Every structure is written in structure tokens, then in C-alpha cells.
Amino acid sequence: MAEGMRPVEIVSFSRAIDRSGFSCGKPDLDAWLKQHAGHQERSNNTRTFLAVDPQSDGVLGYYATTTYRLELGEVARLHGSPRRRYPIPAVLLARLAVDERSAGRGVGRQLLVHALRGFVTASAQVGFEMVVVHAFDVDAVTFYTTHGFTPFADNPMHLFLTTKELRATFDGL
Ligand SMILES: CC(C)(COP(=O)(O)OP(=O)(O)OC[C@H]1O[C@@H](n2cnc3c(N)ncnc32)[C@H](O)[C@@H]1OP(=O)(O)O)[C@@H](O)C(=O)NCCC(=O)NCCS
């Protein structure tokens, strides 16, 4: 595995940036970036951000975000009571992946921090109660719990961070 921190630039999705060589070890996440990210961006369905190294071509990592809401059943389980009468508005960190050649060098953390800072900014304009992530596997669950997320009781592959926690961590940073 490569050694040392790899500082990256994180930029909004652009078709001009070559995605063809991206390989994170999870074919579904690779294919989504190559085949679907552009269309989803144009249709305003998701926003994708790319980690790039200005010195070299290609994408080192990416994340994608969209809106989300927890339905009443999920809400009741989350709060341990059926008292909530309305779904919870949330945002979803739908995908986050790092090219295997840059793994273990802090690119994933830089992408996550960038995403969370963006959510702090968004939360000043649009109300939502939490950030939800869908982890791809148990390794990804560890990645997210390391960074403050809590697994849902009924589905530990889905995790959340409340907007209150988010703002307490990132506001003013
Ligand atoms: C999970 C993933 C995004 C991590 O990216 P990365 O750039 O290798 O991670 P970083 O180097 O930024 O590591 C940040 C921290 O998370 C931890 N971490 C990273 N990958 C981890 C893993 N697979 N399991 C447990 N912890 C992990 C690191 O130990 C580090 O913590 P430390 O600084 O306390 O040592 C990357 O391995 C990946 O793309 N995996 C395939 C796709 C995937 O599973 N995506 C996740 C959600 S869909």
C-alpha cells in the first residue's frame, strides 16, 4: 500500500476529467462513476465531487450526494418510539470511493470532510435532521464509525450523523 498522506483537490463533477481508469475494487462503484455520474449530474439527481491531483490525470476518488428521507417506520425505530408523526428529512452520502492505488493515504477522509462541510453549508439554507450513509461493506462501516457516524439499530450498513452533531463539529472550522 502507498505510504504518506496524499493531498488532493476536490472539484465539482466535470466530464472533462478522465474517469476511465478509476478502480476502487468495487465494480459497482467504478461503473456508477463511469456510466451514470454524468447523467445524474445533468438531471440534478445527485451531485458528484471528484478528488484529483493537479499534477496528474485521472480521478483519485469521488463522492456523490442526494436528498433522502426516513419513513415513519424507520423514524420510530431510530427514536425507539412511534411518537414522530412525520418522516425525517435527511441528506444522503450515497457513494464514496477511493482508487486502490491511492488507498490508505487520507483521500477518503478528505472526501468525507469535504462532503460534511458542504452539508453544513447546505443546512443553513435547507432543513434536514441528519446525514445518512449507505456503507458498501463492513470495512466501510468501520470507516464511517471512525468518523462519528452511528449505525441504525435495524440495519448496521446504514449509518447516520445528526445535523446537530454535524454543526457542532464543523461550524466555524
Ligand atoms: C473506504 C474507503 C473510502 C477509505 O478510503 P481511504 O482513502 O483508503 O481512507 P483514508 O486513508 O482516508 O483513511 C481514513 C481513516 O479511515 C480508516 N479506514 C480507511 N479504510 C478503512 C477500512 N476499509 N476499514 C476500516 N478503517 C478504514 C483509516 O484507518 C483511517 O483512520 P486513521 O487515520 O485513524 O488510521 C476506501 O477504502 C474505498 O474506496 N473502499 C471501496 C469503496 C467503499 O467501500 N466505499 C465506502 C462507502 S460506499
PDBQT file of the ligand as one rigid body, heavy atoms in Angstrom, charges set to zero:
ROOT
HETATM    1  C1  LIG A 201     -13.422   3.109   2.466  1.00  0.00    +0.000 C 
HETATM    2  C2  LIG A 201     -12.509   3.990   1.608  1.00  0.00    +0.000 C 
HETATM    3  C3  LIG A 201     -13.332   5.110   1.003  1.00  0.00    +0.000 C 
HETATM    4  C4  LIG A 201     -11.415   4.582   2.523  1.00  0.00    +0.000 C 
HETATM    5  O1  LIG A 201     -10.619   5.493   1.776  1.00  0.00    +0.000 OA
HETATM    6  P1  LIG A 201      -9.063   5.698   2.107  1.00  0.00    +0.000 P 
HETATM    7  O2  LIG A 201      -8.599   6.859   1.320  1.00  0.00    +0.000 OA
HETATM    8  O3  LIG A 201      -8.345   4.423   1.915  1.00  0.00    +0.000 OA
HETATM    9  O4  LIG A 201      -9.131   6.049   3.671  1.00  0.00    +0.000 OA
HETATM   10  P2  LIG A 201      -8.194   7.068   4.453  1.00  0.00    +0.000 P 
HETATM   11  O5  LIG A 201      -6.767   6.786   4.099  1.00  0.00    +0.000 OA
HETATM   12  O6  LIG A 201      -8.692   8.456   4.279  1.00  0.00    +0.000 OA
HETATM   13  O7  LIG A 201      -8.447   6.596   5.946  1.00  0.00    +0.000 OA
HETATM   14  C5  LIG A 201      -9.090   7.425   6.898  1.00  0.00    +0.000 C 
HETATM   15  C6  LIG A 201      -9.312   6.638   8.170  1.00  0.00    +0.000 C 
HETATM   16  O8  LIG A 201     -10.252   5.600   7.957  1.00  0.00    +0.000 OA
HETATM   17  C7  LIG A 201      -9.674   4.337   8.261  1.00  0.00    +0.000 C 
HETATM   18  N1  LIG A 201     -10.045   3.378   7.212  1.00  0.00    +0.000 N 
HETATM   19  C8  LIG A 201      -9.860   3.532   5.899  1.00  0.00    +0.000 A 
HETATM   20  N2  LIG A 201     -10.306   2.450   5.229  1.00  0.00    +0.000 NA
HETATM   21  C9  LIG A 201     -10.770   1.631   6.154  1.00  0.00    +0.000 A 
HETATM   22  C10 LIG A 201     -11.353   0.354   6.094  1.00  0.00    +0.000 A 
HETATM   23  N3  LIG A 201     -11.536  -0.266   4.931  1.00  0.00    +0.000 N 
HETATM   24  N4  LIG A 201     -11.715  -0.226   7.231  1.00  0.00    +0.000 NA
HETATM   25  C11 LIG A 201     -11.522   0.416   8.397  1.00  0.00    +0.000 A 
HETATM   26  N5  LIG A 201     -10.971   1.611   8.541  1.00  0.00    +0.000 NA
HETATM   27  C12 LIG A 201     -10.607   2.211   7.430  1.00  0.00    +0.000 A 
HETATM   28  C13 LIG A 201      -8.183   4.548   8.226  1.00  0.00    +0.000 C 
HETATM   29  O9  LIG A 201      -7.515   3.647   9.106  1.00  0.00    +0.000 OA
HETATM   30  C14 LIG A 201      -8.028   5.980   8.661  1.00  0.00    +0.000 C 
HETATM   31  O10 LIG A 201      -8.067   6.080  10.075  1.00  0.00    +0.000 OA
HETATM   32  P3  LIG A 201      -6.743   6.538  10.886  1.00  0.00    +0.000 P 
HETATM   33  O11 LIG A 201      -6.317   7.837  10.276  1.00  0.00    +0.000 OA
HETATM   34  O12 LIG A 201      -7.259   6.654  12.276  1.00  0.00    +0.000 OA
HETATM   35  O13 LIG A 201      -5.770   5.449  10.653  1.00  0.00    +0.000 OA
HETATM   36  C15 LIG A 201     -11.777   3.170   0.503  1.00  0.00    +0.000 C 
HETATM   37  O14 LIG A 201     -11.128   2.081   1.098  1.00  0.00    +0.000 OA
HETATM   38  C16 LIG A 201     -12.682   2.675  -0.606  1.00  0.00    +0.000 C 
HETATM   39  O15 LIG A 201     -12.894   3.350  -1.596  1.00  0.00    +0.000 OA
HETATM   40  N6  LIG A 201     -13.207   1.433  -0.499  1.00  0.00    +0.000 N 
HETATM   41  C17 LIG A 201     -14.011   0.858  -1.539  1.00  0.00    +0.000 C 
HETATM   42  C18 LIG A 201     -15.350   1.543  -1.663  1.00  0.00    +0.000 C 
HETATM   43  C19 LIG A 201     -16.113   1.629  -0.370  1.00  0.00    +0.000 C 
HETATM   44  O16 LIG A 201     -16.190   0.680   0.382  1.00  0.00    +0.000 OA
HETATM   45  N7  LIG A 201     -16.695   2.815  -0.104  1.00  0.00    +0.000 N 
HETATM   46  C20 LIG A 201     -17.343   3.098   1.156  1.00  0.00    +0.000 C 
HETATM   47  C21 LIG A 201     -18.742   3.502   1.120  1.00  0.00    +0.000 C 
HETATM   48  S1  LIG A 201     -19.796   3.157  -0.219  1.00  0.00    +0.000 SA
ENDROOT
TORSDOF 0
